[in-house]
């Protein structure tokens, strides 16, 4: 009787893909930890749901950069609640084989391509809606999977 040994190699799509700096003043892409509104890691509890993104610290009014060469794929609306209009913008992006969204960013434009490190927009005034929260850009993958391995 012959035994066959099968070896499987599992490769992560994220190999080699890392986000560059997202926000001026946060070179290391530091993550929002815990504040009066909760935590910013992927999977954190939000009342009756799980947080489907990762929050990267970004001060209100800061410049937001392309994390790598990207294609801008349209503006997005974050909320249906009109009381949050001050932060109700974001952008869809594609690049490096990834599809992702950045919430709470006013994009300079919503189509075309942008090179790594170039300005894509401005962080919106999160403190005007959530006083006391750690202001942040919310990074969410289009398929709602965990973006943490890329950042």
C-alpha positions in Angstrom: 0.0 0.0 0.0 1.4 3.4 -1.0 0.9 6.5 1.0 0.7 9.8 -0.7 1.7 13.0 1.1 0.0 16.1 -0.2 1.3 19.5 0.8 -0.9 22.5 0.4 0.4 26.0 0.3 -2.0 28.7 1.4 -1.1 32.1 0.1 -2.7 35.2 1.4 -3.9 37.7 -1.2 -2.5 40.3 1.2 1.1 39.2 0.7 3.0 42.3 -0.3 -0.1 44.6 -0.2 0.2 47.1 2.6 -1.5 50.4 3.0 0.8 53.4 3.0 0.0 56.4 5.1 -3.7 57.3 5.0 -3.8 60.5 7.0 -1.5 63.5 7.6 -0.2 63.4 11.1 -0.5 59.6 11.4 2.5 58.1 9.5 2.1 54.7 11.1 -1.6 54.3 10.4 -2.3 54.1 14.2 -5.7 52.5 14.9 -8.5 53.8 17.0 -8.5 51.8 20.2 -11.1 52.5 22.9 -13.1 55.7 23.5 -16.5 56.6 24.9 -18.1 55.3 21.7 -16.4 51.9 21.7 -13.5 50.4 19.9 -12.3 50.7 16.3 -11.0 47.2 15.5 -12.7 44.9 13.0 -15.5 42.9 14.7 -16.0 45.2 17.6 -19.5 45.1 18.9 -21.8 48.0 17.9 -25.1 47.5 19.9 -26.8 44.9 17.8 -24.1 44.4 15.1 -20.4 43.9 14.5 -18.1 46.7 13.2 -17.2 45.7 9.6 -14.2 48.0 9.2 -11.0 49.2 10.8 -10.7 52.8 12.1 -7.5 54.7 11.4 -6.8 57.8 13.6 -7.2 61.0 11.6 -7.8 64.5 13.0 -10.7 66.5 11.7 -9.7 68.5 8.7 -6.5 66.5 8.0 -5.4 65.5 4.5 -6.3 61.9 3.4 -3.8 60.2 1.1 -4.0 57.3 -1.4 -2.5 54.3 0.5 -1.2 52.9 -2.9 -1.9 53.5 -6.5 -5.7 53.5 -6.7 -8.7 54.1 -9.0 -11.4 56.3 -7.6 -14.7 54.5 -8.1 -17.3 57.0 -7.0 -18.5 58.8 -3.9 -20.5 57.0 -1.2 -23.0 58.0 1.4 -22.4 56.6 4.8 -25.6 57.3 6.7 -29.3 57.8 6.0 -29.6 59.8 9.2 -29.7 63.5 8.3 -28.3 64.5 11.7 -25.0 63.0 10.5 -24.7 65.0 7.3 -21.5 66.7 8.4 -19.6 63.4 8.1 -21.9 61.7 5.5 -19.3 61.2 2.7 -16.7 58.8 1.6 -15.1 57.2 -1.5 -14.9 53.8 -3.2 -11.4 52.8 -4.3 -9.7 49.9 -6.1 -6.1 49.1 -6.3 -3.5 46.3 -5.7 -6.3 43.8 -6.4 -8.4 45.2 -3.5 -11.8 46.9 -3.4 -12.3 49.1 -0.4 -14.1 52.2 1.0 -13.0 55.1 3.1 -15.7 56.7 5.2 -15.8 60.2 6.7 -13.7 61.6 3.8 -14.7 64.5 1.5 -13.1 63.4 -1.8 -11.4 66.0 -4.0 -12.7 64.0 -6.9 -14.5 60.7 -7.5 -13.1 59.2 -10.6 -9.7 58.7 -12.2 -6.5 57.4 -10.8 -4.3 58.6 -7.9 -0.8 57.6 -7.1 0.4 56.4 -3.7 0.8 59.3 -1.3 -1.2 61.8 -3.3 -4.1 63.6 -1.7 -7.5 62.1 -2.2 -9.5 64.3 0.2 -10.1 65.8 3.6 -11.2 64.2 6.9 -14.7 65.4 7.8 -15.5 67.0 11.2 -16.3 63.9 13.2 -16.3 65.8 16.5 -19.3 67.8 15.3 -21.4 64.6 15.3 -19.6 62.4 17.8 -18.1 64.7 20.4 -15.3 62.9 22.3 -14.8 60.1 19.8 -11.3 59.5 18.5 -11.7 61.0 15.0 -10.8 58.5 12.3 -11.1 57.2 8.8 -13.1 54.0 8.6 -11.6 51.5 6.2 -14.0 48.9 4.9 -13.4 46.2 2.3 -16.1 46.0 -0.4 -16.9 42.4 0.6 -16.9 43.4 4.3 -13.9 41.1 5.1 -11.3 42.2 7.6 -8.9 44.9 6.3 -6.5 44.5 9.3 -3.9 42.4 7.4 -3.4 45.1 4.8 -2.8 47.9 7.4 
